[in-house]
Amino acid sequence: MWIGSIEFDLLLGDVHSLKEKRSVVRPLLAELKRRFDISVTEAGYQDQYRRALVGAGLVAADRAHLIEVLAAVERFVAARPEVELLSARQRELRSDD
C-alpha cells in the first residue's frame, strides 16, 4: 500500500478579504474532492487573504497509480486561472516504511 500527499502554496488573484478567499478556496477543494476522489484541506495561511496552503492525500495499491493521480492533481491546480501556484511539494510513503 502506498500513501501520497501533495501540498500547494497558492497566491490568490483579486481577493481583498477572507470572505472572498473562501469563495475561491472552497470551490477548489470541492472540485478536487469530486474529480479525483482524494482528501483535501486548507492547511495553512488561514489568516492571510491572498495566500492559501492546500493539502491533498490519497492511498493507492501501487506507486504508479499514486504518482499518476498526484501529477494530475498538480496539473489541475496549476491550470486554475484564479490562483497562482507558487510551489508544490509531493511525498510518497510505502506503508511498511
N, CA, C and O of each residue as an XYZ file, in Angstrom:
388
protein
N       0.853     -1.180      0.000
C       0.000      0.000      0.000
C       0.894      1.237      0.000
O       1.931      1.273      0.661
N       0.472      2.238     -0.750
C       1.203      3.499     -0.857
C       0.330      4.647     -0.364
O      -0.875      4.684     -0.614
N       0.957      5.571      0.332
C       0.288      6.762      0.851
C       0.980      7.965      0.227
O       2.204      8.089      0.286
N       0.196      8.841     -0.366
C       0.776     10.004     -1.025
C       0.118     11.286     -0.576
O      -1.063     11.319     -0.233
N       0.912     12.342     -0.586
C       0.362     13.659     -0.267
C       1.022     14.693     -1.159
O       2.132     14.509     -1.657
N       0.305     15.778     -1.341
C       0.840     16.906     -2.092
C       0.345     18.174     -1.413
O      -0.802     18.258     -0.974
N       1.224     19.147     -1.338
C       0.920     20.407     -0.654
C       1.172     21.550     -1.636
O       2.230     21.629     -2.260
N       0.186     22.427     -1.761
C       0.278     23.555     -2.687
C       0.325     24.864     -1.924
O      -0.496     25.109     -1.041
N       1.282     25.695     -2.267
C       1.339     27.067     -1.768
C       0.759     27.936     -2.880
O       1.332     28.033     -3.965
N      -0.378     28.565     -2.604
C      -1.109     29.299     -3.625
C      -1.162     30.788     -3.323
O      -1.302     31.200     -2.171
N      -1.048     31.577     -4.366
C      -1.291     33.011     -4.292
C      -2.624     33.247     -4.990
O      -2.799     32.888     -6.154
N      -3.552     33.848     -4.274
C      -4.886     34.075     -4.822
C      -4.906     35.374     -5.601
O      -4.191     36.320     -5.269
N      -5.721     35.416     -6.629
C      -5.796     36.577     -7.515
C      -6.399     37.796     -6.861
O      -5.898     38.262     -5.838
N      -7.443     38.311     -7.420
C      -8.072     39.558     -6.987
C      -8.957     39.311     -5.761
O     -10.184     39.310     -5.858
N      -8.320     39.103     -4.620
C      -9.011     38.794     -3.369
C      -8.632     39.864     -2.354
O      -7.454     40.181     -2.187
N      -9.648     40.425     -1.670
C      -9.389     41.520     -0.739
C      -9.918     41.275      0.668
O      -9.881     42.172      1.510
N     -10.408     40.067      0.928
C     -10.905     39.753      2.270
C     -10.895     38.240      2.462
O     -10.762     37.478      1.504
N     -11.037     37.825      3.710
C     -11.106     36.398      3.993
C     -12.377     35.781      3.415
O     -12.382     34.609      3.038
N     -13.445     36.558      3.344
C     -14.691     36.063      2.752
C     -14.488     35.779      1.260
O     -14.949     34.753      0.759
N     -13.808     36.669      0.556
C     -13.518     36.444     -0.850
C     -12.575     35.253     -1.021
O     -12.699     34.490     -1.980
N     -11.632     35.098     -0.087
C     -10.725     33.957     -0.130
C     -11.519     32.656     -0.058
O     -11.264     31.730     -0.827
N     -12.475     32.582      0.855
C     -13.301     31.373      0.983
C     -14.054     31.077     -0.310
O     -14.243     29.916     -0.674
N     -14.485     32.137     -1.005
C     -15.234     31.931     -2.245
C     -14.346     31.389     -3.374
O     -14.861     30.920     -4.389
N     -13.047     31.448     -3.213
C     -12.115     30.873     -4.184
C     -11.656     29.487     -3.728
O     -11.625     28.547     -4.522
N     -11.303     29.365     -2.453
C     -10.703     28.132     -1.947
C     -11.736     27.006     -1.814
O     -11.451     25.872     -2.199
N     -12.910     27.292     -1.285
C     -13.904     26.228     -1.084
C     -14.297     25.527     -2.381
O     -14.330     24.297     -2.408
N     -14.599     26.259     -3.460
C     -14.912     25.556     -4.712
C     -13.734     24.733     -5.258
O     -13.933     23.671     -5.849
N     -12.519     25.227     -5.056
C     -11.343     24.486     -5.500
C     -11.242     23.165     -4.745
O     -11.021     22.118     -5.353
N     -11.401     23.208     -3.427
C     -11.343     21.989     -2.621
C     -12.451     21.019     -3.020
O     -12.208     19.819     -3.146
N     -13.647     21.522     -3.218
C     -14.778     20.668     -3.590
C     -14.538     20.007     -4.946
O     -14.849     18.829     -5.125
N     -13.994     20.747     -5.886
C     -13.744     20.187     -7.216
C     -12.631     19.134     -7.171
O     -12.713     18.120     -7.864
N     -11.601     19.366     -6.367
C     -10.543     18.363     -6.215
C     -11.109     17.072     -5.628
O     -10.796     15.982     -6.106
N     -11.939     17.192     -4.597
C     -12.560     16.003     -3.989
C     -13.418     15.265     -5.002
O     -13.333     14.043     -5.122
N     -14.234     15.996     -5.722
C     -15.158     15.388     -6.671
C     -14.425     14.734     -7.842
O     -14.718     13.597     -8.209
N     -13.485     15.451     -8.416
C     -12.826     14.993     -9.639
C     -11.842     13.849     -9.395
O     -11.754     12.926    -10.205
N     -11.098     13.904     -8.279
C     -10.019     12.946     -8.056
C     -10.282     11.969     -6.907
O      -9.480     11.062     -6.684
N     -11.379     12.135     -6.181
C     -11.718     11.258     -5.055
C     -10.560     11.170     -4.058
O     -10.099     10.083     -3.711
N     -10.103     12.340     -3.607
C      -8.996     12.439     -2.654
C      -9.452     13.253     -1.446
O     -10.494     13.908     -1.476
N      -8.663     13.198     -0.398
C      -8.909     14.041      0.771
C      -8.149     15.343      0.593
O      -6.972     15.324      0.234
N      -8.802     16.474      0.838
C      -8.155     17.775      0.706
C      -8.552     18.683      1.864
O      -9.617     18.531      2.462
N      -7.675     19.620      2.160
C      -7.960     20.597      3.212
C      -7.143     21.857      2.988
O      -6.100     21.838      2.334
N      -7.636     22.944      3.540
C      -6.821     24.160      3.616
C      -5.990     24.014      4.879
O      -6.533     23.965      5.983
N      -4.678     23.944      4.718
C      -3.807     23.561      5.821
C      -2.975     24.702      6.409
O      -2.245     24.494      7.378
N      -3.073     25.881      5.846
C      -2.265     26.972      6.375
C      -2.663     28.305      5.789
O      -3.474     28.382      4.866
N      -2.079     29.357      6.340
C      -2.341     30.739      5.927
C      -3.815     31.126      6.100
O      -4.331     31.935      5.328
N      -4.493     30.564      7.094
C      -5.907     30.885      7.278
C      -6.159     32.358      7.588
O      -7.249     32.865      7.320
N      -5.179     33.045      8.141
C      -5.366     34.453      8.495
C      -4.889     35.415      7.403
O      -4.992     36.630      7.572
N      -4.369     34.896      6.291
C      -3.918     35.734      5.178
C      -4.882     35.558      4.013
O      -5.138     34.432      3.584
N      -5.411     36.646      3.505
C      -6.449     36.530      2.489
C      -5.933     36.324      1.072
O      -6.715     35.948      0.199
N      -4.651     36.554      0.806
C      -4.140     36.351     -0.556
C      -3.330     35.075     -0.708
O      -2.852     34.780     -1.803
N      -3.165     34.315      0.365
C      -2.387     33.079      0.311
C      -3.223     31.921      0.824
O      -4.104     32.102      1.664
N      -2.943     30.735      0.316
C      -3.595     29.517      0.793
C      -2.601     28.367      0.701
O      -1.843     28.252     -0.262
N      -2.623     27.539      1.703
C      -1.846     26.308      1.700
C      -2.856     25.170      1.654
O      -3.618     24.970      2.600
N      -2.860     24.439      0.569
C      -3.832     23.366      0.356
C      -3.085     22.040      0.340
O      -2.077     21.889     -0.351
N      -3.590     21.085      1.108
C      -3.001     19.757      1.157
C      -3.977     18.722      0.656
O      -5.180     18.821      0.894
N      -3.452     17.716     -0.046
C      -4.278     16.618     -0.556
C      -3.557     15.310     -0.277
O      -2.328     15.249     -0.276
N      -4.339     14.267     -0.041
C      -3.749     12.966      0.230
C      -4.606     11.841     -0.294
O      -5.818     11.974     -0.457
N      -3.937     10.712     -0.557
C      -4.661      9.535     -1.004
C      -3.864      8.286     -0.687
O      -2.666      8.339     -0.405
N      -4.553      7.171     -0.740
C      -3.953      5.852     -0.541
C      -4.203      5.063     -1.815
O      -5.305      5.083     -2.364
N      -3.162      4.362     -2.285
C      -3.286      3.580     -3.518
C      -2.597      2.230     -3.342
O      -1.717      2.071     -2.496
N      -3.006      1.278     -4.145
C      -2.428     -0.063     -4.075
C      -1.021     -0.115     -4.661
O      -0.192     -0.913     -4.224
N      -0.749      0.744     -5.661
C       0.584      0.725     -6.261
C       1.089      2.155     -6.460
O       0.313      3.106     -6.554
N       2.407      2.269     -6.520
C       3.062      3.575     -6.609
C       2.754      4.286     -7.922
O       2.598      5.507     -7.940
N       2.665      3.546     -9.010
C       2.407      4.159    -10.321
C       1.079      4.898    -10.326
O       0.994      6.014    -10.839
N       0.054      4.297     -9.766
C      -1.258      4.955     -9.707
C      -1.198      6.187     -8.813
O      -1.770      7.227     -9.140
N      -0.514      6.069     -7.698
C      -0.373      7.186     -6.762
C       0.281      8.387     -7.449
O      -0.212      9.510     -7.344
N       1.380      8.152     -8.143
C       2.098      9.234     -8.827
C       1.241      9.829     -9.940
O       1.249     11.042    -10.151
N       0.511      8.987    -10.644
C      -0.360      9.461    -11.724
C      -1.441     10.404    -11.196
O      -1.696     11.454    -11.784
N      -2.068     10.027    -10.095
C      -3.128     10.865     -9.522
C      -2.550     12.170     -8.983
O      -3.114     13.236     -9.230
N      -1.436     12.108     -8.251
C      -0.843     13.327     -7.697
C      -0.401     14.283     -8.813
O      -0.549     15.498     -8.682
N       0.134     13.745     -9.894
C       0.530     14.595    -11.027
C      -0.685     15.248    -11.669
O      -0.631     16.419    -12.045
N      -1.775     14.507    -11.797
C      -2.999     15.068    -12.372
C      -3.567     16.162    -11.480
O      -4.046     17.181    -11.977
N      -3.518     15.961    -10.179
C      -3.994     16.977     -9.231
C      -3.148     18.243     -9.370
O      -3.687     19.350     -9.398
N      -1.836     18.085     -9.457
C      -0.958     19.252     -9.606
C      -1.239     19.992    -10.911
O      -1.285     21.222    -10.915
N      -1.427     19.282    -12.006
C      -1.745     19.933    -13.282
C      -3.066     20.684    -13.198
O      -3.197     21.786    -13.732
N      -4.046     20.085    -12.527
C      -5.354     20.720    -12.381
C      -5.244     22.031    -11.604
O      -5.799     23.048    -12.019
N      -4.534     22.008    -10.486
C      -4.380     23.217     -9.664
C      -3.587     24.280    -10.427
O      -3.943     25.457    -10.392
N      -2.529     23.879    -11.105
C      -1.695     24.828    -11.849
C      -2.465     25.504    -12.984
O      -2.148     26.631    -13.364
N      -3.460     24.829    -13.518
C      -4.224     25.376    -14.643
C      -5.354     26.303    -14.211
O      -5.980     26.941    -15.057
N      -5.628     26.389    -12.918
C      -6.728     27.234    -12.439
C      -6.356     28.709    -12.596
O      -5.316     29.133    -12.092
N      -7.180     29.492    -13.281
C      -6.831     30.896    -13.523
C      -6.949     31.787    -12.284
O      -6.323     32.846    -12.233
N      -7.734     31.383    -11.292
C      -7.947     32.234    -10.119
C      -6.846     32.108     -9.068
O      -6.839     32.853     -8.089
N      -5.911     31.168     -9.262
C      -4.806     31.002     -8.320
C      -3.494     30.913     -9.084
O      -3.456     30.496    -10.241
N      -2.419     31.315     -8.412
C      -1.078     31.145     -8.946
C      -0.372     30.132     -8.066
O      -0.267     30.323     -6.855
N       0.109     29.065     -8.664
C       0.805     28.018     -7.925
C       2.235     28.468     -7.665
O       3.044     28.551     -8.589
N       2.545     28.759     -6.405
C       3.894     29.191     -6.038
C       4.825     28.003     -5.867
O       5.983     28.051     -6.282
N       4.322     26.936     -5.256
C       5.131     25.726     -5.109
C       4.218     24.537     -4.835
O       3.090     24.680     -4.364
N       4.745     23.367     -5.147
C       4.051     22.112     -4.861
C       5.082     21.146     -4.297
O       6.173     20.983     -4.843
N       4.714     20.516     -3.202
C       5.616     19.552     -2.564
C       4.885     18.221     -2.444
O       3.821     18.131     -1.831
N       5.471     17.197     -3.038
C       4.833     15.890     -3.108
C       5.623     14.892     -2.276
O       6.845     14.983     -2.164
N       4.901     13.933     -1.692
C       5.561     12.917     -0.885
C       4.847     11.584     -1.074
O       3.618     11.518     -1.046
N       5.628     10.523     -1.266
C       5.094      9.171     -1.335
C       5.717      8.358     -0.201
O       6.895      8.505      0.123
N       4.899      7.508      0.383
C       5.360      6.684      1.505
C       4.765      5.299      1.366
O       3.557      5.149      1.184
N       5.599      4.305      1.452
C       5.122      2.917      1.433
C       4.665      2.555      2.837
O       5.293      2.974      3.809
N       3.601      1.796      2.966
C       3.011      1.525      4.291
C       3.942      0.767      5.219
O       3.770      0.839      6.436
N       4.911      0.051      4.698
C       5.835     -0.667      5.580
C       7.136      0.086      5.831
O       8.087     -0.488      6.362
N       7.192      1.366      5.458
C       8.384      2.199      5.711
C       8.453      2.612      7.164
O       9.384      3.313      7.563
